[in-house]
């Protein structure tokens, strides 16, 4: 299984971003923040041309459950969904939570990781289909 779930998506970055935010909310997750990588790098004096926004998303109840099990998992939270341009195509992508949590060797979290992964895939699929 690939560590990344990725979908090509049509539309401009602002439109796709709105669809993504709507899909996140529809699944009872929240957008904690969005980093516009091109703008952030420009503010640091670095020219970066591809469009790239990184959305930090979270289901606070699931995050609480996972963190109460192992606080070191905070190093990979919140979940991120990247919206970026690659070779003229817009894409949505996320790291698969099951792949990420496997590195923590916490088998008791398999169900949570699977559910979050299914939710993130559905969020991306919903935003890509709109």
DRENTORKOL-3810 file (N, C-alpha, C; in nm, 4 decimals):
REM DRENTORKOL-3810
@n.u->0.0847; n.v->-0.1185; n.w->0.0000; ca.u->0.0000; ca.v->0.0000; ca.w->0.0000; c.u->0.0887; c.v->0.1241; c.w->0.0000
@n.u->0.0559; n.v->0.2201; n.w->-0.0865; ca.u->0.1284; ca.v->0.3464; ca.w->-0.0899; c.u->0.1054; c.v->0.4224; c.w->0.0394
@n.u->0.2054; n.v->0.4971; n.w->0.0814; ca.u->0.1929; ca.v->0.5783; ca.w->0.2023; c.u->0.1106; c.v->0.7040; c.w->0.1780
@n.u->0.0917; n.v->0.7388; n.w->0.0496; ca.u->0.0194; ca.v->0.8616; ca.w->0.0143; c.u->-0.1064; c.v->0.8257; c.w->-0.0638
@n.u->-0.2169; n.v->0.8904; n.w->-0.0282; ca.u->-0.3399; ca.v->0.8815; ca.w->-0.1066; c.u->-0.3509; c.v->1.0114; c.w->-0.1842
@n.u->-0.3627; n.v->1.0010; n.w->-0.3168; ca.u->-0.3589; ca.v->1.1190; ca.w->-0.4025; c.u->-0.4635; c.v->1.1085; c.w->-0.5120
@n.u->-0.5259; n.v->1.2231; n.w->-0.5426; ca.u->-0.6253; ca.v->1.2317; ca.w->-0.6511; c.u->-0.5988; c.v->1.3573; c.w->-0.7320
@n.u->-0.6101; n.v->1.3448; n.w->-0.8629; ca.u->-0.6110; ca.v->1.4632; ca.w->-0.9488; c.u->-0.7481; c.v->1.5270; c.w->-0.9355
@n.u->-0.7522; n.v->1.6593; n.w->-0.9483; ca.u->-0.8775; ca.v->1.7311; ca.w->-0.9279; c.u->-0.8834; c.v->1.8496; c.w->-1.0237
@n.u->-1.0043; n.v->1.8798; n.w->-1.0714; ca.u->-1.0182; ca.v->1.9921; ca.w->-1.1647; c.u->-1.0654; c.v->2.1165; c.w->-1.0909
@n.u->-1.0289; n.v->2.2299; n.w->-1.1470; ca.u->-1.0672; ca.v->2.3584; ca.w->-1.0903; c.u->-0.9455; c.v->2.4394; c.w->-1.0515
@n.u->-0.9703; n.v->2.5649; n.w->-1.0139; ca.u->-0.8580; ca.v->2.6470; ca.w->-0.9677; c.u->-0.8394; c.v->2.6272; c.w->-0.8173
@n.u->-0.7285; n.v->2.6708; n.w->-0.7674; ca.u->-0.6917; ca.v->2.6419; ca.w->-0.6288; c.u->-0.7931; c.v->2.6965; c.w->-0.5282
@n.u->-0.8491; n.v->2.8148; n.w->-0.5555; ca.u->-0.9470; ca.v->2.8707; ca.w->-0.4614; c.u->-1.0753; c.v->2.7884; c.w->-0.4599
@n.u->-1.1221; n.v->2.7501; n.w->-0.5779; ca.u->-1.2439; ca.v->2.6700; ca.w->-0.5874; c.u->-1.2245; c.v->2.5336; c.w->-0.5198
@n.u->-1.1135; n.v->2.4686; n.w->-0.5495; ca.u->-1.0862; ca.v->2.3381; ca.w->-0.4899; c.u->-1.0736; c.v->2.3514; c.w->-0.3378
@n.u->-1.0081; n.v->2.4570; n.w->-0.2940; ca.u->-0.9940; ca.v->2.4802; ca.w->-0.1499; c.u->-1.1290; c.v->2.4940; c.w->-0.0811
@n.u->-1.2233; n.v->2.5632; n.w->-0.1437; ca.u->-1.3581; ca.v->2.5763; ca.w->-0.0864; c.u->-1.4284; c.v->2.4413; c.w->-0.0811
@n.u->-1.4155; n.v->2.3646; n.w->-0.1882; ca.u->-1.4767; ca.v->2.2307; ca.w->-0.1891; c.u->-1.4155; c.v->2.1413; c.w->-0.0820
@n.u->-1.2851; n.v->2.1523; n.w->-0.0658; ca.u->-1.2177; ca.v->2.0727; ca.w->0.0362; c.u->-1.2660; c.v->2.1109; c.w->0.1761
@n.u->-1.2731; n.v->2.2395; n.w->0.2036; ca.u->-1.3195; ca.v->2.2836; ca.w->0.3353; c.u->-1.4621; c.v->2.2371; c.w->0.3619
@n.u->-1.5462; n.v->2.2416; n.w->0.2602; ca.u->-1.6837; ca.v->2.1934; ca.w->0.2758; c.u->-1.6844; c.v->2.0431; c.w->0.3053
@n.u->-1.6033; n.v->1.9662; n.w->0.2328; ca.u->-1.5971; ca.v->1.8216; ca.w->0.2536; c.u->-1.5440; c.v->1.7885; c.w->0.3930
@n.u->-1.4485; n.v->1.8653; n.w->0.4413; ca.u->-1.3944; ca.v->1.8455; ca.w->0.5765; c.u->-1.5055; c.v->1.8647; c.w->0.6795
@n.u->-1.5787; n.v->1.9739; n.w->0.6671; ca.u->-1.6865; ca.v->2.0020; ca.w->0.7623; c.u->-1.7981; c.v->1.8994; c.w->0.7539
@n.u->-1.8290; n.v->1.8522; n.w->0.6337; ca.u->-1.9353; ca.v->1.7531; ca.w->0.6160; c.u->-1.9027; c.v->1.6226; c.w->0.6881
@n.u->-1.7753; n.v->1.5932; n.w->0.7073; ca.u->-1.7323; ca.v->1.4709; ca.w->0.7770; c.u->-1.7084; c.v->1.4963; c.w->0.9262
@n.u->-1.7493; n.v->1.6137; n.w->0.9744; ca.u->-1.7367; ca.v->1.6488; ca.w->1.1168; c.u->-1.5919; c.v->1.6682; c.w->1.1622
@n.u->-1.5066; n.v->1.7026; n.w->1.0672; ca.u->-1.3698; ca.v->1.7421; ca.w->1.0985; c.u->-1.3652; c.v->1.8940; c.w->1.0941
@n.u->-1.2562; n.v->1.9499; n.w->1.1409; ca.u->-1.2388; ca.v->2.0935; ca.w->1.1329; c.u->-1.1078; c.v->2.1265; c.w->1.0637
@n.u->-1.1049; n.v->2.2428; n.w->0.9980; ca.u->-0.9807; ca.v->2.2940; ca.w->0.9409; c.u->-0.9168; c.v->2.3817; c.w->1.0473
@n.u->-0.8015; n.v->2.3380; n.w->1.0985; ca.u->-0.7320; ca.v->2.4136; ca.w->1.2023; c.u->-0.6493; c.v->2.5269; c.w->1.1438
@n.u->-0.6076; n.v->2.5098; n.w->1.0206; ca.u->-0.5271; ca.v->2.6122; ca.w->0.9570; c.u->-0.4965; c.v->2.5734; c.w->0.8142
@n.u->-0.4502; n.v->2.6707; n.w->0.7389; ca.u->-0.4112; ca.v->2.6476; ca.w->0.6000; c.u->-0.2847; c.v->2.7291; c.w->0.5735
@n.u->-0.1829; n.v->2.6616; n.w->0.5266; ca.u->-0.0568; ca.v->2.7272; ca.w->0.4933; c.u->-0.0486; c.v->2.7379; c.w->0.3415
@n.u->-0.0396; n.v->2.8600; n.w->0.2917; ca.u->-0.0166; ca.v->2.8829; ca.w->0.1498; c.u->0.1344; c.v->2.8828; c.w->0.1325
@n.u->0.1883; n.v->2.7708; n.w->0.0879; ca.u->0.3326; ca.v->2.7528; ca.w->0.0834; c.u->0.4018; c.v->2.8540; c.w->-0.0074
@n.u->0.3415; n.v->2.8838; n.w->-0.1215; ca.u->0.4021; ca.v->2.9817; ca.w->-0.2126; c.u->0.4136; c.v->3.1175; c.w->-0.1447
@n.u->0.3062; n.v->3.1613; n.w->-0.0787; ca.u->0.3079; ca.v->3.2913; ca.w->-0.0095; c.u->0.4036; c.v->3.2909; c.w->0.1097
@n.u->0.4058; n.v->3.1823; n.w->0.1837; ca.u->0.4945; ca.v->3.1723; ca.w->0.2997; c.u->0.6404; c.v->3.1814; c.w->0.2566
@n.u->0.6746; n.v->3.1093; n.w->0.1494; ca.u->0.8126; ca.v->3.1138; ca.w->0.1010; c.u->0.8476; c.v->3.2514; c.w->0.0449
@n.u->0.7513; n.v->3.3134; n.w->-0.0237; ca.u->0.7740; ca.v->3.4479; ca.w->-0.0776; c.u->0.8035; c.v->3.5461; c.w->0.0353
@n.u->0.7318; n.v->3.5311; n.w->0.1476; ca.u->0.7546; ca.v->3.6202; ca.w->0.2617; c.u->0.8936; c.v->3.6010; c.w->0.3233
@n.u->0.9563; n.v->3.4886; n.w->0.2913; ca.u->1.0922; ca.v->3.4603; ca.w->0.3402; c.u->1.1975; c.v->3.4900; c.w->0.2336
@n.u->1.1536; n.v->3.5509; n.w->0.1215; ca.u->1.2459; ca.v->3.5879; ca.w->0.0157; c.u->1.2792; c.v->3.4748; c.w->-0.0807
@n.u->1.1988; n.v->3.3687; n.w->-0.0814; ca.u->1.2232; ca.v->3.2547; ca.w->-0.1693; c.u->1.1112; c.v->3.2474; c.w->-0.2725
@n.u->1.1491; n.v->3.2516; n.w->-0.3994; ca.u->1.0499; ca.v->3.2384; ca.w->-0.5056; c.u->1.0178; c.v->3.0905; c.w->-0.5251
@n.u->0.8893; n.v->3.0593; n.w->-0.5223; ca.u->0.8416; ca.v->2.9224; ca.w->-0.5374; c.u->0.7173; c.v->2.9307; c.w->-0.6230
@n.u->0.7204; n.v->2.8721; n.w->-0.7432; ca.u->0.6094; ca.v->2.8971; ca.w->-0.8343; c.u->0.4912; c.v->2.8020; c.w->-0.8251
@n.u->0.5070; n.v->2.6731; n.w->-0.7963; ca.u->0.3848; ca.v->2.5899; ca.w->-0.7958; c.u->0.2891; c.v->2.6301; c.w->-0.6842
@n.u->0.1614; n.v->2.6231; n.w->-0.7145; ca.u->0.0604; ca.v->2.6475; ca.w->-0.6117; c.u->0.0630; c.v->2.5316; c.w->-0.5134
@n.u->0.0572; n.v->2.5627; n.w->-0.3841; ca.u->0.0559; ca.v->2.4579; ca.w->-0.2819; c.u->-0.0026; c.v->2.5145; c.w->-0.1534
@n.u->-0.1116; n.v->2.4534; n.w->-0.1094; ca.u->-0.1721; ca.v->2.4873; ca.w->0.0193; c.u->-0.1795; c.v->2.3609; c.w->0.1027
@n.u->-0.1454; n.v->2.3741; n.w->0.2275; ca.u->-0.1475; ca.v->2.2602; ca.w->0.3185; c.u->-0.2548; c.v->2.2873; c.w->0.4232
@n.u->-0.3564; n.v->2.2025; n.w->0.4234; ca.u->-0.4681; ca.v->2.2157; ca.w->0.5167; c.u->-0.4446; c.v->2.1226; c.w->0.6353
@n.u->-0.4518; n.v->2.1782; n.w->0.7553; ca.u->-0.4425; ca.v->2.0983; ca.w->0.8768; c.u->-0.5844; c.v->2.0672; c.w->0.9215
@n.u->-0.6180; n.v->1.9379; n.w->0.9279; ca.u->-0.7542; ca.v->1.8975; ca.w->0.9610; c.u->-0.7530; c.v->1.8040; c.w->1.0814
@n.u->-0.8645; n.v->1.8050; n.w->1.1541; ca.u->-0.8673; ca.v->1.7274; ca.w->1.2774; c.u->-1.0099; c.v->1.6912; c.w->1.3177
@n.u->-1.0235; n.v->1.5721; n.w->1.3708; ca.u->-1.1424; ca.v->1.5311; ca.w->1.4448; c.u->-1.0968; c.v->1.5328; c.w->1.5903
@n.u->-1.1359; n.v->1.6331; n.w->1.6677; ca.u->-1.0819; ca.v->1.6480; ca.w->1.8029; c.u->-1.1079; c.v->1.5293; c.w->1.8951
@n.u->-1.2210; n.v->1.4628; n.w->1.8793; ca.u->-1.2491; ca.v->1.3471; ca.w->1.9646; c.u->-1.1530; c.v->1.2324; c.w->1.9365
@n.u->-1.1280; n.v->1.2065; n.w->1.8102; ca.u->-1.0322; ca.v->1.1000; ca.w->1.7750; c.u->-0.8908; c.v->1.1402; c.w->1.8158
@n.u->-0.8552; n.v->1.2648; n.w->1.7948; ca.u->-0.7217; ca.v->1.3114; ca.w->1.8329; c.u->-0.6998; c.v->1.2933; c.w->1.9834
@n.u->-0.7999; n.v->1.3259; n.w->2.0625; ca.u->-0.7905; ca.v->1.3098; ca.w->2.2079; c.u->-0.7653; c.v->1.1637; c.w->2.2436
@n.u->-0.8396; n.v->1.0750; n.w->2.1818; ca.u->-0.8263; ca.v->0.9325; ca.w->2.2087; c.u->-0.6855; c.v->0.8820; c.w->2.1759
@n.u->-0.6345; n.v->0.9217; n.w->2.0621; ca.u->-0.5023; ca.v->0.8785; ca.w->2.0186; c.u->-0.3940; c.v->0.9374; c.w->2.1097
@n.u->-0.4065; n.v->1.0647; n.w->2.1411; ca.u->-0.3053; ca.v->1.1303; ca.w->2.2248; c.u->-0.3051; c.v->1.0758; c.w->2.3673
@n.u->-0.4216; n.v->1.0390; n.w->2.4179; ca.u->-0.4259; ca.v->0.9807; ca.w->2.5517; c.u->-0.3559; c.v->0.8445; c.w->2.5545
@n.u->-0.3475; n.v->0.7805; n.w->2.4399; ca.u->-0.2784; ca.v->0.6529; ca.w->2.4293; c.u->-0.1267; c.v->0.6716; c.w->2.4222
@n.u->-0.0845; n.v->0.7764; n.w->2.3508; ca.u->0.0594; ca.v->0.7985; ca.w->2.3306; c.u->0.0811; c.v->0.9436; c.w->2.2869
@n.u->0.1294; n.v->1.0256; n.w->2.3776; ca.u->0.1475; ca.v->1.1687; ca.w->2.3472; c.u->0.2505; c.v->1.1946; c.w->2.2378
@n.u->0.3408; n.v->1.1001; n.w->2.2128; ca.u->0.4400; ca.v->1.1236; ca.w->2.1078; c.u->0.3754; c.v->1.1292; c.w->1.9695
@n.u->0.2519; n.v->1.0810; n.w->1.9585; ca.u->0.1808; ca.v->1.0874; ca.w->1.8306; c.u->0.1471; c.v->1.2329; c.w->1.7954
@n.u->0.1584; n.v->1.3214; n.w->1.8913; ca.u->0.1390; ca.v->1.4644; ca.w->1.8634; c.u->0.2369; c.v->1.5139; c.w->1.7561
@n.u->0.3463; n.v->1.4418; n.w->1.7364; ca.u->0.4435; ca.v->1.4814; ca.w->1.6338; c.u->0.3888; c.v->1.4702; c.w->1.4921
@n.u->0.2797; n.v->1.3956; n.w->1.4743; ca.u->0.2224; ca.v->1.3787; ca.w->1.3399; c.u->0.0794; c.v->1.4314; c.w->1.3301
@n.u->0.0362; n.v->1.5029; n.w->1.4304; ca.u->-0.0971; ca.v->1.5628; ca.w->1.4291; c.u->-0.0845; c.v->1.7138; c.w->1.4148
@n.u->-0.1803; n.v->1.7820; n.w->1.3597; ca.u->-0.3019; ca.v->1.7303; ca.w->1.2990; c.u->-0.2720; c.v->1.6645; c.w->1.1645
@n.u->-0.3719; n.v->1.5974; n.w->1.1114; ca.u->-0.3598; ca.v->1.5390; ca.w->0.9776; c.u->-0.3493; c.v->1.6533; c.w->0.8766
@n.u->-0.2835; n.v->1.6257; n.w->0.7679; ca.u->-0.2661; ca.v->1.7273; ca.w->0.6649; c.u->-0.3177; c.v->1.6763; c.w->0.5305
@n.u->-0.3811; n.v->1.7666; n.w->0.4592; ca.u->-0.4199; ca.v->1.7411; ca.w->0.3210; c.u->-0.3547; c.v->1.8502; c.w->0.2381
@n.u->-0.2759; n.v->1.8091; n.w->0.1407; ca.u->-0.2074; ca.v->1.9055; ca.w->0.0536; c.u->-0.2867; c.v->1.9218; c.w->-0.0753
@n.u->-0.2999; n.v->2.0457; n.w->-0.1160; ca.u->-0.3605; ca.v->2.0825; ca.w->-0.2440; c.u->-0.2499; c.v->2.1497; c.w->-0.3227
@n.u->-0.2080; n.v->2.0873; n.w->-0.4324; ca.u->-0.0918; ca.v->2.1411; ca.w->-0.5025; c.u->-0.1005; c.v->2.1183; c.w->-0.6529
@n.u->-0.0158; n.v->2.1941; n.w->-0.7211; ca.u->-0.0050; ca.v->2.1861; ca.w->-0.8662; c.u->0.1181; c.v->2.1031; c.w->-0.9004
@n.u->0.0989; n.v->2.0058; n.w->-0.9891; ca.u->0.2103; ca.v->1.9216; ca.w->-1.0325; c.u->0.1953; c.v->1.8955; c.w->-1.1815
@n.u->0.2926; n.v->1.9403; n.w->-1.2588; ca.u->0.2915; ca.v->1.9218; ca.w->-1.4049; c.u->0.1608; c.v->1.9700; c.w->-1.4671
@n.u->0.1126; n.v->2.0860; n.w->-1.4217; ca.u->-0.0080; ca.v->2.1456; ca.w->-1.4779; c.u->-0.1384; c.v->2.0876; c.w->-1.4285
@n.u->-0.1334; n.v->1.9953; n.w->-1.3339; ca.u->-0.2529; ca.v->1.9317; ca.w->-1.2795; c.u->-0.2638; c.v->1.9626; c.w->-1.1307
@n.u->-0.3856; n.v->1.9919; n.w->-1.0859; ca.u->-0.4087; ca.v->2.0122; ca.w->-0.9434; c.u->-0.4301; c.v->1.8764; c.w->-0.8782
@n.u->-0.3754; n.v->1.8602; n.w->-0.7599; ca.u->-0.3870; ca.v->1.7334; ca.w->-0.6880; c.u->-0.4210; c.v->1.7586; c.w->-0.5425
@n.u->-0.4908; n.v->1.6619; n.w->-0.4838; ca.u->-0.5147; ca.v->1.6568; ca.w->-0.3405; c.u->-0.4462; c.v->1.5305; c.w->-0.2905
@n.u->-0.3757; n.v->1.5408; n.w->-0.1777; ca.u->-0.3044; ca.v->1.4241; ca.w->-0.1261; c.u->-0.2933; c.v->1.4314; c.w->0.0254
@n.u->-0.2834; n.v->1.3121; n.w->0.0851; ca.u->-0.2610; ca.v->1.3019; ca.w->0.2295; c.u->-0.1773; c.v->1.1781; c.w->0.2570
@n.u->-0.1036; n.v->1.1816; n.w->0.3660; ca.u->-0.0370; ca.v->1.0608; ca.w->0.4131; c.u->-0.1423; c.v->0.9708; c.w->0.4759
@n.u->-0.1329; n.v->0.8425; n.w->0.4518; ca.u->-0.2290; ca.v->0.7475; ca.w->0.5077; c.u->-0.2007; c.v->0.7282; c.w->0.6569
@n.u->-0.2989; n.v->0.7569; n.w->0.7423; ca.u->-0.2777; ca.v->0.7418; ca.w->0.8871; c.u->-0.2303; c.v->0.6032; c.w->0.9295
@n.u->-0.2756; n.v->0.4989; n.w->0.8626; ca.u->-0.2291; ca.v->0.3637; ca.w->0.9000; c.u->-0.0787; c.v->0.3511; c.w->0.8772
@n.u->-0.0273; n.v->0.4094; n.w->0.7711; ca.u->0.1170; ca.v->0.4061; ca.w->0.7451; c.u->0.1931; c.v->0.4857; c.w->0.8505
@n.u->0.1388; n.v->0.6007; n.w->0.8850; ca.u->0.2044; ca.v->0.6868; ca.w->0.9832; c.u->0.2061; c.v->0.6198; c.w->1.1207
@n.u->0.0905; n.v->0.5716; n.w->1.1658; ca.u->0.0821; ca.v->0.5142; ca.w->1.3005; c.u->0.1553; c.v->0.3813; c.w->1.3122
@n.u->0.1807; n.v->0.3151; n.w->1.2019; ca.u->0.2562; ca.v->0.1899; ca.w->1.2066; c.u->0.3954; c.v->0.2125; c.w->1.2646
@n.u->0.4503; n.v->0.3299; n.w->1.2434; ca.u->0.5846; ca.v->0.3588; ca.w->1.2952; c.u->0.5865; c.v->0.3767; c.w->1.4471
@n.u->0.4691; n.v->0.3913; n.w->1.5087; ca.u->0.4614; ca.v->0.4063; ca.w->1.6538; c.u->0.4424; c.v->0.2730; c.w->1.7258
@n.u->0.4180; n.v->0.1668; n.w->1.6522; ca.u->0.3998; ca.v->0.0328; ca.w->1.7088; c.u->0.2954; c.v->0.0327; c.w->1.8205
@n.u->0.1782; n.v->0.0836; n.w->1.7873; ca.u->0.0656; ca.v->0.0878; ca.w->1.8813; c.u->-0.0522; c.v->0.0143; c.w->1.8182
@n.u->-0.0524; n.v->-0.1200; n.w->1.8217; ca.u->-0.1584; ca.v->-0.1964; ca.w->1.7550; c.u->-0.2990; c.v->-0.1617; c.w->1.8046
@n.u->-0.3113; n.v->-0.1128; n.w->1.9247; ca.u->-0.4416; ca.v->-0.0762; ca.w->1.9772; c.u->-0.5047; c.v->0.0418; c.w->1.9053
@n.u->-0.4282; n.v->0.1084; n.w->1.8224; ca.u->-0.4793; ca.v->0.2257; ca.w->1.7500; c.u->-0.5156; c.v->0.1934; c.w->1.6053
@n.u->-0.5078; n.v->0.0669; n.w->1.5668; ca.u->-0.5361; ca.v->0.0291; ca.w->1.4281; c.u->-0.6757; c.v->0.0708; c.w->1.3829
@n.u->-0.7753; n.v->0.0506; n.w->1.4681; ca.u->-0.9123; ca.v->0.0860; ca.w->1.4307; c.u->-0.9262; c.v->0.2366; c.w->1.4103
@n.u->-0.8671; n.v->0.3145; n.w->1.5014; ca.u->-0.8731; ca.v->0.4610; ca.w->1.4881; c.u->-0.8037; c.v->0.5056; c.w->1.3602
@n.u->-0.6851; n.v->0.4520; n.w->1.3360; ca.u->-0.6103; ca.v->0.4901; ca.w->1.2156; c.u->-0.6882; c.v->0.4543; c.w->1.0895
@n.u->-0.7502; n.v->0.3366; n.w->1.0889; ca.u->-0.8288; ca.v->0.2950; ca.w->0.9720; c.u->-0.9471; c.v->0.3877; c.w->0.9492
@n.u->-1.0154; n.v->0.4256; n.w->1.0564; ca.u->-1.1309; ca.v->0.5139; ca.w->1.0425; c.u->-1.0902; c.v->0.6523; c.w->0.9933
@n.u->-0.9831; n.v->0.7070; n.w->1.0499; ca.u->-0.9360; ca.v->0.8387; ca.w->1.0062; c.u->-0.8914; c.v->0.8319; c.w->0.8598
@n.u->-0.8238; n.v->0.7241; n.w->0.8229; ca.u->-0.7813; ca.v->0.7097; ca.w->0.6834; c.u->-0.9009; c.v->0.7060; c.w->0.5890
@n.u->-1.0033; n.v->0.6309; n.w->0.6252; ca.u->-1.1241; ca.v->0.6256; ca.w->0.5418; c.u->-1.1892; c.v->0.7636; c.w->0.5328
@n.u->-1.1924; n.v->0.8361; n.w->0.6432; ca.u->-1.2497; ca.v->0.9708; ca.w->0.6434; c.u->-1.1700; c.v->1.0646; c.w->0.5526
@n.u->-1.0378; n.v->1.0610; n.w->0.5632; ca.u->-0.9552; ca.v->1.1502; ca.w->0.4808; c.u->-0.9690; c.v->1.1174; c.w->0.3326
@n.u->-0.9732; n.v->0.9888; n.w->0.2998; ca.u->-0.9940; ca.v->0.9491; ca.w->0.1612; c.u->-1.1294; c.v->0.9980; c.w->0.1112
@n.u->-1.2328; n.v->0.9850; n.w->0.1943; ca.u->-1.3675; ca.v->1.0308; ca.w->0.1544; c.u->-1.3701; c.v->1.1822; c.w->0.1368
@n.u->-1.3015; n.v->1.2537; n.w->0.2232; ca.u->-1.2937; ca.v->1.3999; ca.w->0.2114; c.u->-1.2301; c.v->1.4377; c.w->0.0781
@n.u->-1.1181; n.v->1.3752; n.w->0.0464; ca.u->-1.0498; ca.v->1.4032; ca.w->-0.0805; c.u->-1.1391; c.v->1.3637; c.w->-0.1984
@n.u->-1.1996; n.v->1.2466; n.w->-0.1907; ca.u->-1.2878; ca.v->1.2008; ca.w->-0.2995; c.u->-1.4055; c.v->1.2967; c.w->-0.3199
@n.u->-1.4657; n.v->1.3428; n.w->-0.2100; ca.u->-1.5770; ca.v->1.4373; ca.w->-0.2199; c.u->-1.5319; c.v->1.5688; c.w->-0.2842
@n.u->-1.4178; n.v->1.6196; n.w->-0.2421; ca.u->-1.3677; ca.v->1.7463; ca.w->-0.2984; c.u->-1.3308; c.v->1.7294; c.w->-0.4447
@n.u->-1.2796; n.v->1.6126; n.w->-0.4807; ca.u->-1.2386; ca.v->1.5872; ca.w->-0.6204; c.u->-1.3608; c.v->1.5693; c.w->-0.7110
@n.u->-1.4683; n.v->1.5166; n.w->-0.6560; ca.u->-1.5885; ca.v->1.4868; ca.w->-0.7361; c.u->-1.6752; c.v->1.6091; c.w->-0.7600
@n.u->-1.6638; n.v->1.7069; n.w->-0.6793; ca.u->-1.7524; ca.v->1.8255; ca.w->-0.6896; c.u->-1.7266; c.v->1.9057; c.w->-0.8142
END
